[in-house]
Each structure stands twice: as structure tokens, then as C-alpha cells.
Amino acid sequence: MKKLSLKYKKVITVTALITFLLSACNFGTDNVKVATSGKVDNGQSGNSEETINTVEEKNEDSVETKETETKDDKKSDTTQTTDTETEGTAQTTLPAQRPSETVNANTTTTNSNKGNEASDSVVRSKYITDTILKDKWEALDAIAEAGQSYYIENFSKTRVITKNGYLYNKAAEEKIDINYLVANGYLSSKYISLQAEVLLLNCDDFRNYDDFSIKSWETGLTVFAAMKHPSDNVYLLTTSKSSGGAITASKYAALLNSYYQNHGSVGRLYPDTEEYNRILNFISMYESKYENYYVRSIIADNKYAMVVLSGQSNVEDVKQYVLKRSGSIWEVVIDGLESDPRVIITINKELPDYNITMIPAYTINDFRGSISKDKNELISEMTARGMISGVGDIKYISGTSNYCYILLKNEIKYICNYVGGRWNILQVASSDEARKKMLAISKNAPTFIILDR
């Protein structure tokens, strides 16, 4: 029994040992599964390869996100420093540093409309970070800052506009270029021989360029400095506030062309022309009044028209409109100019390609308080001098404090000027002659009182 019992014990011991070894092998396999898949095997071991790929993709995304966040933080710090330093300045902000600072197309200043930033940032970063162009960018920064300083300082004082895309002082009829900025102390003389342009362009136009960086808060007309690349067929552009970038020569030409103000010959339209009456019909529909007008002038080219008129029911209610032509249709695009003290600025801002020669020298708002048809003293004097038998002879009359235009029912016309306490009354052959007489007295004379026939 002892021998049998011992043998039995040995069998039991061997069996237990085998069972332990097998259990150990299974436990090791489970550990491999956990380390490979990243999760406990619930009987779905066939998905382990897919799980590995997912984890790797997430890890890569995390790395890219961290890199982007780091670059964003660097760019944000630079931007915040610049904005803080220049906040409250009456003129302009300091230029962005290029290319010494790190500029990455994937920063928050990149145009949000670009879509695939990684691909369309190549051109921009190529030129901004090119150390060979460092002096060029520094010069463009200085020019843009000087031009913006001039623009801000003089905008409220005079009529500074964009003319064919260039910074222009309409009051002085002078293009503001590098020579002007140097001569008037806005720019260092070391830039006097630089071949660069000083432009006044709408920042929103640059949001369509994939290779250009413009800050989200930059909008409206802003001074740009532009320069042809020394070897590549591109133009380098910047503002005093943005990172700027490069656009091809063809895009640059197309950009300036969109600001070109020549849309064919400019001329006055008269009542016997078809286009004249078409324009009045569209204004009538716009006003929804469908009344007859006393038209003072319609000036047009092939794209725009400037119209000054009043309804016959109220000769003193003078209106001033800008219309835009699309095929055979004219649409009112700007109204209310009769109450605007800076008409040319308003039109230039909204329609930078509008031909400014079609804007009258007068500003209706300057005379609104004195526009009147009640000229009893003048009518009494004309009656006393035998020019009219009474007010019943007058078909149309309109005037201001110092001027008056009268059309009699027999088509005789008079232009009158009040000076030295009395009215000078002069008969004229036509409305054109009346206009010339008034402009000879003052280039800003309110010729809108003259009926256009």
C-alpha cells in the first residue's frame, strides 16, 4: 500500500506540475495581447491590428497638434507684444518683423478662408523667411508704416483716396509716393531710390489669395507697400500690420486693374437720349414714387452714373445717387449723398474703381440749409426791371443764399448772383452757359440748382 500510495502521489504531483505550466503559458499569451492591442482581449482578437493603427494615428495627431499649438503660441506672443506696444497710437502700428522672427503659415494669423493651409502656405513662407529678402521686407515695412501714418494723419483733414489703386491726395491732386513721403518727413531718405509702390487697397481683396497672410481684423482701405521680386515673377506686398506675402505678377496686374477708374468716356446725358430716360425710370422704381423729376445733371461712363435731381413736387428736396450699369439695367448702389459732407470719401470707399472725375466739385450738404425757391426780393426786382410781369411767368426757380437760377415759361433763362447787398441778374442762352458763369465765380458753386435743359 505504501508503494502504491507513493506512486499515486508522484502521478498527482506530475499532473499538478503540467497543469501549472500550461496555466503559466496561457497567462503569458494574455499579457502579449494586452500590450499589443492596448486593451483586454474580450474575444475580439481579430481587431488588434486595426486598433494599433488607430492608436498610431491619434499619436501622430497629438504630435501635430502640440507642434501647431507651440507655433501658435509663439506667433500669438509676438502679435500680442506688437499690438500692446502700439495700442492707442494715433498713427500706425509697428511693422511685423521679417524674416528674423519665426513665421509659420499654420499660425492663427493665416487667412481662415484658405482651406488646406499646409499646401498653400508654401509660397508665402518661402518669400517671407528668405534671408536674401530681409532688407527688402524691412524697406517695405518702413514704407507701409510711413504711408499709413500719412493716411491716418490726413484722412480727416483732406480728401485722401485710392486712385487706380495708388494712395492719392485728391484735394492737392497729388500721388503720394516714396518721394513725397521722404520730402514731407514721413520716411527716411535712405529709401528715396527704392523701386516700390505706395498703394491704398482693400484688405478684403487679399483674402482670396492662398499665398497671402492678412489678419482677421484688417479690413477696408489700407496702405500697402509693393515691390517686384528681384528675380522671380512675383510682387512682394505688406501693410504696416500684417505678415503680407507674395502674389504673381499676373495677379498683381489684375488686382490693380480692378481699381482702374477709366470705364470709357465720361459725358453729360441730356433729356433727348434713351439712356437718360432709362436711368430715370430705374430711379423712379427705386424710389417707388413714379413722379416727374427736375433733373439737375446726369453724368455717366460705361459703368457708373452720377445723378442729381429732385421731384417736381418739391424742388428743394435735392437727391444725389450713384448707379451701376449691368448690361441694360441700372441699379442704385449709393444713395443719400446729398446729406454726406465727404461725398468723394464715401464713394471711393464703397466703389474704389468709380471715376472720381464724375463727382461734382460742390457738396450738396454744404448748401442744404439754404436751398430755396422763395426769392421774393429777386422776383420783385425782376418785375420792377420789366424782365417778368410777375411770379406767374416763372416755370422753374431754385437757389441758395447767393445763387439763383430761373427758367421762364417762354424758355428764357437767368442766372443770378447775390453780392454786395444786391442781385446781379444775367440772361443766359443755355443751362451750360449758366453753369460756366457760376463756376467762373466759384469752382465749388452749387450748380445743382440749374435745370439740365
C-alpha positions in Angstrom: 0.0 0.0 0.0 2.9 2.4 0.7 4.4 1.8 -2.7 1.1 2.2 -4.4 0.4 5.3 -2.4 3.8 6.8 -3.3 3.3 6.1 -6.9 -0.1 7.7 -6.8 1.4 10.7 -5.1 4.0 11.0 -7.9 1.3 10.9 -10.5 -0.6 13.6 -8.8 2.5 15.7 -8.4 3.4 15.4 -12.1 -0.2 16.2 -13.2 -0.2 19.3 -11.0 3.1 20.4 -12.4 1.9 20.1 -16.0 -1.3 21.9 -15.2 0.7 24.7 -13.6 3.0 25.0 -16.7 0.0 25.2 -19.0 -1.6 27.9 -17.0 1.6 29.9 -17.0 1.8 29.7 -20.8 -1.8 31.0 -21.2 -1.1 33.9 -18.8 1.9 34.9 -20.8 -0.2 35.0 -24.0 -2.8 37.2 -22.4 -0.1 39.7 -21.5 1.0 39.9 -25.1 -2.5 40.6 -26.2 -2.9 43.4 -23.7 0.5 45.0 -24.6 -0.3 44.8 -28.3 -3.9 46.0 -28.5 -3.9 48.4 -25.6 -6.9 46.8 -24.1 -8.0 43.4 -22.6 -8.9 40.7 -25.1 -12.6 40.1 -25.0 -12.7 37.5 -27.6 -12.2 40.1 -30.4 -8.5 39.5 -31.2 -9.2 39.9 -34.9 -9.4 43.7 -34.4 -6.0 44.1 -32.8 -4.3 45.3 -36.0 -7.0 47.9 -36.6 -6.6 49.1 -33.0 -2.9 49.6 -33.4 -3.4 51.8 -36.5 -5.9 53.9 -34.7 -3.6 54.5 -31.7 -0.7 55.4 -34.0 -2.9 57.9 -35.9 -4.0 59.5 -32.7 -0.5 59.8 -31.5 0.6 61.5 -34.7 -2.4 63.9 -34.5 -1.3 64.7 -30.9 2.2 65.5 -32.0 1.0 67.7 -34.9 -1.5 69.4 -32.5 1.3 70.1 -30.0 3.6 71.5 -32.6 0.9 73.7 -34.1 -0.1 74.9 -30.6 3.5 75.7 -29.8 3.9 77.7 -33.1 0.6 79.4 -32.5 1.7 80.4 -29.0 5.0 81.8 -30.4 3.2 83.8 -33.1 0.5 84.9 -30.6 3.1 86.2 -28.2 4.8 88.2 -31.0 1.4 89.5 -32.2 0.3 90.4 -28.7 3.5 92.2 -28.0 3.2 94.3 -31.1 -0.4 95.1 -30.6 0.2 96.1 -26.9 3.1 98.3 -27.8 1.1 100.2 -30.4 -2.4 100.2 -28.9 -3.7 103.8 -28.6 -1.2 105.2 -31.1 -2.7 107.9 -33.1 -1.0 106.9 -36.3 0.0 103.4 -37.1 1.3 100.1 -35.6 4.8 98.9 -35.8 5.6 96.7 -38.8 5.7 92.9 -38.4 9.3 91.7 -38.1 10.5 89.7 -41.1 12.3 87.4 -41.6 14.1 87.4 -38.3 11.0 86.3 -36.4 9.6 82.8 -36.9 6.7 83.0 -39.4 4.7 79.8 -39.9 1.8 79.6 -42.3 -0.2 77.4 -39.8 -0.5 80.2 -37.2 -3.7 81.9 -36.3 -2.9 84.9 -38.5 -3.3 82.8 -41.6 -6.3 83.5 -43.7 -9.1 81.4 -42.4 -10.6 81.1 -45.9 -7.7 79.2 -47.4 -8.7 75.6 -46.8 -5.6 73.5 -47.0 -3.1 75.8 -45.2 -0.2 73.3 -45.4 -0.1 73.4 -49.1 -1.0 77.0 -49.9 1.4 78.4 -47.3 4.5 77.2 -49.2 4.8 80.3 -51.4 4.2 82.7 -48.6 6.7 81.2 -46.2 9.2 80.8 -49.0 9.5 84.6 -49.6 8.9 85.8 -46.0 11.6 83.6 -44.5 14.1 84.1 -47.3 17.0 85.7 -45.7 18.1 87.2 -49.0 15.0 89.3 -49.0 15.4 90.6 -45.4 16.4 94.1 -46.5 13.5 94.2 -49.0 11.0 93.3 -46.3 12.4 95.8 -43.9 12.2 98.5 -46.6 8.6 97.6 -47.4 7.7 97.6 -43.7 9.1 101.2 -43.4 7.3 102.4 -46.5 4.0 100.8 -45.5 4.3 102.3 -42.0 5.1 105.8 -43.4 2.2 105.6 -45.9 -0.2 104.5 -43.2 0.9 107.3 -40.9 0.3 109.8 -43.7 -3.1 108.3 -44.4 -4.3 108.4 -40.8 -3.0 111.9 -40.2 -4.5 113.4 -43.3 -7.7 111.4 -43.8 -9.8 113.6 -41.6 -8.1 116.8 -42.8 -8.4 116.5 -46.6 -9.6 114.1 -49.3 -7.1 111.2 -49.3 -8.3 108.4 -51.6 -7.3 105.5 -53.8 -6.9 106.4 -57.4 -6.2 103.4 -59.7 -5.0 101.6 -56.6 -2.5 104.2 -55.5 -2.5 106.5 -52.5 -3.7 109.9 -53.7 -4.5 113.3 -52.3 -7.5 114.5 -54.3 -7.5 118.0 -52.7 -3.9 118.6 -53.8 -4.3 116.4 -57.0 -1.1 114.6 -56.0 0.0 111.0 -55.9 1.6 110.1 -52.6 4.7 108.1 -53.4 8.1 107.4 -51.8 9.4 110.8 -53.0 6.5 112.6 -51.3 6.8 110.7 -48.1 10.6 111.4 -47.9 10.2 115.1 -48.8 7.5 115.6 -46.1 9.3 113.8 -43.3 7.3 110.6 -43.2 10.1 108.3 -44.5 13.9 108.1 -44.2 15.8 109.5 -47.2 17.7 106.2 -47.5 14.6 104.8 -49.3 14.4 107.5 -51.9 15.8 105.5 -54.8 13.9 102.3 -53.9 11.6 101.0 -56.7 8.5 100.4 -54.7 4.8 101.5 -54.9 2.6 103.0 -52.2 -0.9 101.6 -52.7 -4.3 102.1 -51.0 -6.1 98.8 -51.3 -9.0 97.0 -49.6 -7.6 94.3 -47.3 -10.6 92.1 -48.0 -9.4 91.7 -51.6 -6.4 89.7 -50.3 -8.4 87.1 -48.5 -8.8 85.3 -51.8 -5.1 84.8 -52.3 -3.8 81.5 -50.9 -0.3 82.7 -50.7 -1.0 85.8 -48.7 -1.5 86.3 -44.9 -3.8 89.0 -43.7 -5.0 89.4 -40.2 -8.7 88.9 -39.5 -9.2 92.3 -38.1 -7.5 94.1 -41.1 -10.3 95.3 -43.3 -11.2 98.2 -45.6 -8.9 100.6 -47.4 -5.3 100.2 -46.0 -1.9 101.4 -47.2 0.2 98.7 -48.8 3.8 98.8 -50.0 4.7 96.7 -53.0 7.9 95.7 -54.8 8.8 93.5 -57.7 10.9 90.5 -56.6 14.5 90.9 -57.8 14.4 87.7 -59.8 11.1 85.9 -59.5 8.0 86.9 -61.4 6.1 87.9 -58.3 5.4 91.0 -56.2 6.1 91.3 -52.5 3.4 93.2 -50.6 2.8 94.2 -47.0 0.9 96.5 -44.7 2.2 98.1 -41.6 0.3 95.5 -39.6 0.3 92.2 -41.5 2.7 89.5 -42.4 2.0 90.2 -46.1 3.2 87.8 -48.7 3.8 87.4 -52.4 1.5 87.3 -55.4 2.3 86.5 -59.0 2.8 89.4 -61.4 -0.4 88.5 -63.3 -2.4 88.6 -60.1 -0.8 91.9 -59.2 -1.8 93.4 -62.5 -5.3 92.0 -62.2 -5.6 93.5 -58.7 -4.6 97.0 -59.8 -6.9 96.7 -62.8 -9.9 96.1 -60.5 -9.2 99.6 -59.1 -8.8 101.2 -62.5 -11.2 104.1 -62.8 -11.4 104.6 -66.5 -14.6 102.9 -67.9 -14.9 104.7 -71.1 -15.5 108.3 -71.9 -17.3 110.5 -69.3 -20.1 112.7 -70.5 -23.3 114.5 -69.5 -26.5 112.9 -70.7 -29.4 115.0 -71.9 -33.2 114.6 -71.9 -33.4 113.6 -75.6 -31.2 110.5 -75.1 -32.5 107.0 -74.5 -30.1 106.2 -71.7 -31.1 109.4 -69.8 -34.7 108.2 -69.6 -33.7 104.7 -68.8 -31.8 105.9 -65.8 -34.7 108.0 -64.6 -37.0 105.0 -64.9 -34.8 102.9 -62.7 -34.5 105.7 -60.1 -38.3 106.0 -60.2 -38.7 102.3 -59.5 -36.1 102.5 -56.7 -38.0 105.4 -55.0 -41.4 103.8 -55.7 -42.8 107.3 -56.3 -43.1 107.3 -60.1 -43.2 111.1 -60.3 -41.7 113.6 -62.7 -38.3 114.9 -61.9 -36.4 118.2 -62.1 -33.1 116.7 -63.2 -30.0 118.9 -62.5 -27.4 116.6 -64.1 -26.7 113.0 -65.2 -23.0 112.2 -65.7 -22.1 108.7 -66.9 -19.4 106.5 -68.3 -19.8 102.9 -69.4 -20.1 101.5 -65.8 -21.4 104.2 -63.4 -23.7 107.2 -63.4 -24.0 110.2 -61.0 -27.5 111.6 -60.9 -28.7 114.8 -59.1 -32.4 115.6 -59.2 -35.5 116.5 -57.2 -39.1 115.6 -57.6 -41.2 118.3 -59.3 -43.5 118.2 -56.2 -40.6 119.6 -54.1 -37.8 121.4 -55.8 -35.9 121.9 -52.6 -35.6 118.2 -51.9 -32.5 117.5 -53.9 -31.2 113.9 -54.1 -27.9 112.5 -55.2 -27.4 108.9 -56.4 -24.7 106.7 -57.9 -26.0 104.0 -60.2 -24.1 101.0 -61.6 -24.8 99.5 -65.0 -25.1 95.8 -65.7 -26.0 95.2 -69.3 -29.2 97.2 -69.9 -30.0 97.5 -66.3 -29.1 100.4 -64.0 -29.1 99.8 -60.2 -28.8 102.4 -57.5 -25.7 101.4 -55.5 -25.3 104.5 -53.3 -28.0 107.0 -52.1 -28.2 109.7 -49.5 -25.1 111.6 -50.8 -27.0 114.8 -50.6 -26.6 114.7 -46.8 -23.0 113.5 -46.9 -20.3 116.1 -46.0 -17.5 113.9 -47.6 -19.0 112.5 -50.8 -15.8 111.6 -52.5 -14.6 109.6 -49.5 -17.8 107.7 -49.2 -17.9 106.8 -52.9 -14.2 105.9 -53.1 -14.5 103.6 -50.1 -17.5 101.7 -51.4 -16.6 101.9 -55.1 -12.8 102.4 -55.4 -13.0 102.0 -59.2 -15.6 104.8 -59.6 -14.2 107.6 -61.8 -13.8 110.5 -59.4 -14.0 113.0 -62.3 -17.7 112.3 -62.3 -18.1 113.7 -58.8 -19.2 117.3 -58.8 -17.0 119.9 -57.2 -19.8 121.1 -54.9 -21.1 119.2 -51.9 -24.9 119.5 -51.6 -24.7 119.1 -47.8 -22.9 122.4 -47.6 -25.9 124.2 -49.0 -28.8 122.2 -47.7 -29.9 124.8 -45.2 -30.1 127.5 -47.8 -31.8 125.7 -50.8 -35.0 127.5 -51.5 -37.3 128.6 -54.3 -38.6 131.6 -52.3 -36.8 134.6 -53.7 -39.3 137.3 -53.2 -36.8 140.1 -53.3 -35.3 138.9 -56.5 -38.7 138.4 -58.1 -39.7 141.9 -57.1 -36.5 143.4 -58.6 -37.0 141.4 -61.9 -40.6 142.6 -62.1 -39.5 146.2 -61.5 -36.9 146.0 -64.3 -39.5 144.6 -66.7 -37.9 141.1 -67.0 -41.1 139.4 -65.9 -44.7 140.5 -65.3 -44.8 138.5 -62.1 -44.2 135.2 -60.5 -46.7 133.6 -62.9 -44.1 133.9 -65.7 -41.7 131.5 -63.9 -41.6 127.9 -64.8 -38.7 126.8 -62.6 -36.8 128.6 -59.9 -34.2 127.2 -57.4 -31.5 128.9 -55.4 -29.3 129.1 -52.4 -28.2 132.1 -50.3 -26.0 133.6 -53.0 -27.2 132.0 -56.3 -30.4 131.5 -58.1 -31.4 130.0 -61.5 -34.7 130.9 -63.2 -36.4 129.4 -66.2 -39.4 131.3 -67.6 -42.3 129.7 -69.4 -41.1 131.2 -72.6 -37.7 129.3 -72.1 -35.7 132.4 -71.3 -33.1 131.6 -68.6 -31.4 133.7 -65.9 -28.5 133.1 -63.6 -28.4 135.4 -60.6 -25.7 136.1 -58.0 -26.2 137.9 -54.8 -23.2 140.1 -53.9 -22.7 143.5 -52.2 -26.3 143.5 -51.0 -27.9 143.2 -54.3 -28.8 140.6 -57.0 -26.8 140.6 -60.3 -29.1 139.2 -62.9 -27.7 137.8 -66.2 -29.7 136.2 -69.0 -28.0 133.1 -70.5 -28.6 131.1 -73.6 -28.5 127.7 -72.1 -28.0 125.7 -68.9 -24.4 125.0 -69.9 -23.7 128.7 -70.1 -25.3 129.2 -66.7 -23.1 126.5 -65.3 -20.0 128.1 -66.7 -20.9 131.5 -65.3 -21.4 130.1 -61.8 -18.1 128.2 -62.0 -16.3 131.3 -63.0 -17.4 132.9 -59.8 -16.5 129.8 -57.6 -15.3 126.4 -58.6 -17.5 125.0 -55.8 -20.6 126.9 -56.8 -23.9 125.0 -56.2 -24.6 124.3 -59.9 -27.1 121.7 -58.9 -29.7 124.5 -58.8 -29.5 124.6 -62.6 -32.1 122.6 -64.5 -30.4 120.5 -67.2 -32.4 121.8 -70.2 
